[in-house]
Amino acid sequence: MSNSHVLTFSCDDEPGIVSAVSTCLLQLGCNIIDAQHFDDHLTGRFFSRIEFETVRGELTKSDITIGLTPVLTSLSASWTVKSTAERTRVLIMASKLDHCLVDLLYRWRIGELPMDVVAIVSNHPREVYGNLDLGSVPFHHLPVTKETKPEQEAELLRLVDIYGADLVVLARYMQILSDELSARLSGRCINIHHSFLPGFKGAKPYHQAHARGVKLIGATAHYVTGDLDEGPIITQDVEPVSHRDTPEQLVRKGRDIERRVLAAAVRDHVTGRVLTNGNTTVVFAD
């Protein structure tokens, strides 16, 4: 069993936060092996990710949680502690385009993404994916029409509960989630957008970009909210193109960038590197 854990937390900034938390971990018998912090001067919020090892072998996650509670409660912090041995349970949703689905399955199988794929849901039947090897991963066909959408979203939530999914990934799932479903999956549903988001109009575009937490101009992975394609951005990347590129070449390059951006966002999430900060995110480096 791994004796390594990750603590993530955010709270209002004040002097002595790092000292208080690190002292508490020391008193519990823990050794910090990586620590990253961010003080947002604009919002007055403090964010931290601390990876540590337990020196005493008998120390459990429950012991650590109980030990950390007084100091983090005194800071009115939002926090989680997770053993690095715990694997995020992921439900993947896809439509006809399967490049992101295939890429996530490959990275999962070779151990690049520390997660467990518990189910695949599609609005198209299994036959659409031809000879794609899904292994033993359960596949669920939930066709969506205007009339059946409420029932199908209810079934999706039932599957999330049945499989105990911690995260839902929209791997080019070409259906818009309702406001109600988006709210139910808040903070645990990632989408890949096949374009550069967001676009800013009007005055002070750079001020608008900062307020939305833009990381880079390119394909965008973000948390899903009720506002279409307006959720907090996790990862972005860019792909250079030129006048020589045909539409078909743009599609090929687009597939490549979508795959790597989505995979990066999923990895950041499952390794506890993403903390939401209003409409933006704090993403700590790997």
N, C-alpha and C positions, 0 to 999 in steps of 0.2 A: 504493500500500500504506500502511495506517495505521501511524503511528509511536507510537501510544498503546497502553499496556499496563496491565493490572491485576494487582497482587500482593496475594494474600490469605494470611494466615498466622495461626497460633495457637501459643502456647508458654507454658511456665511464666513467670510474671511475675518480672521482676528489673529493677534500675535500668539505664538506658542502652539499652533495646531500640530505641526510636524513633531515637535518635541513631546507633546502629550501622547500622541499615538505611538511613536517609536518607543517611548519609555514604557508604555503599557505592553507592547509586544515583547520588549526585553524582560519585563517582570513575569510574563507568561512563559518565558523560556523559548523565545523565537529569535531567529537570526535573519535579518533583512538582507536579501540578495539582489533586489532591484527596487528602486523607488523613483517615481516620476510625479511631479506636482505642477499645477498651473493655477496662477492667481489671476482671475479675470478682473482687471481694474475697472472695466466699464460696468460690470454687473455687481461687483463686490462679492463674487462667489469664488470659493477655493475648491480645486479638484485634485484628487490624488489616486494613484494606483501603486500599491505596495505588494511586492511578491516576497514571501518569506518562508523559511523552513522551520519546522519545529525541532528543537534540540532534544527535548524529552520525547521519547518514542510513544509514551502512553497518552500524550496530549491529543485529544480528538477535535474535530471541527466544532462540535458542540461546546467543548471546553473553551475554545478560542472565541466563539461567538459570545458566550457568557462573560468572558473576561474583557472583551472589547466594548460590550454594551454600555457600561457606565460612562466611559470617556466620550464615546461617539454620541450618546444620548445628551450629554452635557453640551455638545457642540450643535445639537439639533440637526445632525447629519443624516443624509440619505445614504445608506451603505449596504454592501453585500460582501460576504466572504465565501470563497469557493475553493475547494481542493482542486489542484491541477489534474488530479486523477478523474474528477467528474467530467463527463462528456455531455455536451449540449445535445439534446434530442431535437432533430431538425426534420420538419415536413417541407418538402419541395413541391411547388406548384408550377406547371408548365403548360404551354399550348403547342401549336404545331412546330414552331422553331425549337429545336432541341439542343442547340450548341451549348447553352449555359447549363442545362441539365446534365449533359454528358460530361462537361468539364468539372462540375461539382462532384459528380459520382466518382470520376477518376481521381481527383485530389483527395477525396475521402478514402478511397480504397488504398491509395499508396501511403496514407497516414499524414498527408500534408495538412489536412483540416481535422483538428481534434474534435470530432463530433460523431454522432450516430444518426444516419438517415433512417428515420422510422417509417416513412411512407412517402409516396408520390401521388399527387392529385392532379388531374388534368380535365379540361373541358372537352377533350377529344378522346376517343377510344384507344385502347392499347395498340391496336393495329397501326395507328398513325406513326408509331415509333419503330416500325419494321423490325430489324434484327437487333435493336439496341438492347444490350444486356443489362437488365435491371436486377439480376441476381434474385435474391430472396426478399427484396424490398417490396412490401405490399403496394399494389397499384389500384387507385380508385378513379373511376370515370364519373365525373359530375358535370353533365352537360348543362349549359346555362342559357336560358332564354329570359326575355323580359318577364314572362309569367312565372317561371320557375326559380328565378334568382333568390328570392327570400328563403325558399325551402332548401336550395342548394347551399346557401351560406350557413344556414342552420346545421346542415349535415356536415359542412366543413368544420364548424366549431365542435361538433360532436366527435369528429375524427381527431381534432387537436386534443380533446380531452381523453379520448380512448388511448391514443398513442403517447400521451404525456408530453406533447411537443413543447419545447421551450422557445423554439424559433420557427417562424414560417418564412420561407424564401420564395419570392416570386421570380422564377427563372425564365423571364420573358413570358409570363402569364398574361395573356392579352385580354383580361377582363378587369373592369373597374370595380373595386371593392366598395361596398356601401359605407356610409358614414358610421353606421352602427357596428359593422364588422371591423372597420378601421380602428374604432375606439376600443373594441374588445381586444384587439391585437396590438395596442399601442406599445411601442418600445420593443416589440418582439416580432416584427414583420419587416423584412427588407425587400426592396424592389430595385431592379436595374432599369434605368431609363436609357433608351437608345438614342440619346441626344445630349446636347450641352445644356445643363441646367444650373441655375435659372437664368432667364434672359431679363435684362433690366431696361425699363423704358423711363423716360422723363429725366428729371433733374437728379444730380448727385448719384450716378450709377455705382460709383465705387463705395459710397456710403451704404447703398442698398445691398451691394455684394457682401460687405463686411457684416451687415446685420443678419444676412442669411447664411454666413459661415462658408462661403465658397472656398473650396480647396484648390481647384484647378478647372480650367475650361476643357471639358471633354465629356465622355460618357459618365453617368452619375449613378451611384448607388446611394439610396436614402431610405430612412424609415418611412413607412406608410402612415399617412394621416388622412383625415377626411377631406383635406384640400388636395386635389389631384396634383401629383408631382411637386408638392410644396413641402414635403416632410424634411426633417433635419438631415443634412447631407453627411454621409460617412466617408465616402471615397470618390475621387474623380481622377481621370487620366486623359491624356490627349494622344491623338494619332495624327501625324502630319500627312497631308494630302497635297496634290498639285493638279495643275491643269491637265496632266497626262492621265490621271485616274479616270477610268470609265465608271459608270454606275455600278457595274458588277464588282469592280475592284474596291469601290467604297463599301459595298455590302460586306466583302471579305474582311476588310480592315475593321469594319464596324463590329463584326462577330468577334474578332480577336480582342478588341478593347472591352467589349461587354463582358466577355469571359473573365478577363483578368481583374476588372474593376469589381465585379460581383464577388469573385473569390476572395479578393482582398478585404472587402467589407465584411463578408461572412467570417473570415479568419479574425479580423479585429473584434467582432462581436463575441465570438465564442471564446476568445482568450481574454475577455474582460478589458479591452483597451478603449472602449467607446463609452463616454458618459455624455448624456444629453445636457445641453445648456440652453434652455428655452427653445428657440427655433434653430439652433445650431448644435454642434457637437464638439467635444474635446476628444481627440483621438491620440492616445499615447503611442509612441514609437515601439516597434517590435525590437 
